Amino acid sequence: MQDFCRLKVWERCHALTLEVYTVTQGFSREEMFGLTSQMRRSAASIPTNIAEGCACDTDTQFAHFVMIALGSASEPEYQILLAHDL
């Protein structure tokens, strides 16, 4: 078990999540339950999965959650592109 707050990758993912929340504050109210909500949840899932993996007993379990976090990172990447195009 390790302290996720000490991981640089977690710090960067947390900063991304904070930035997504800041940027989406400027989205229209009609997007509150659409793209805004989805972007916030998907961004937050990245550091959340890293934190969950840090609570695991083995490196294999930790790696599993890191892979989930990596997959989750694709979601806000696309959503940012979509928001830009909209």
Beta strands, then each sheet from edge to edge (+ up, - down):
end
